[in-house]
Amino acid sequence: MKTFNKKGDLGETSLLYGGRVPKSSPRPEAYGTVDEAVSALGLARSLCRRPHAKEIVYQLQQDLFTLAAELATELDHRDELLKHNWVVTAEMVDGLQEWIEQLEAQIEMPKQFIIPGSNPGSAALDLARSMMRRAERRAVALKRRRMLKNDHVLAFLNRAADLLFTLARYEEAGD
């Protein structure tokens, strides 16, 4: 597969399962922000020192590909996603909550605001968290425009940002 195809040179991009839209439209803004978060999570995973943190981040990256596929698909093609089980589910949201609870049981959570940068891994996790919050805002915009049906997407992004906050504190606790 070639790295380039020149189809986006005029500012449009293809959606999953068909259709072309401007790169600045709400769908590419939403899934593009998720892509940024996935990349930031890759940096975080490479910098985290705690193996359990690395495992959680890797699974979260995989789940975010499912979420991005849903954001990159027009509603009239949602059946294609369902065929491949590429939709965010309540169980996926519950899994994030379980990780948060596990981590909170192992560390004392802060009672004040946090200034990121205690160590490279936690700082990268906090950066990914802020990107996740932006992705959440972009997904909310899709939902308000009736371009997103699945409420689990919003819950997942919200919980994922919560998880990353908690995971950053867990990574700091390993110092």
PyMOL commands that set and color helices and strands:
alter all, ss='L'
color gray80, all
select helices_A, chain A and resi 26-47+51-71+75-83+90-106+120-144+151-173
alter helices_A, ss='H'
color red, helices_A
select strands_A, chain A and resi 12-14+20-22
alter strands_A, ss='S'
color yellow, strands_A
deselect
rebuild
show_as cartoon
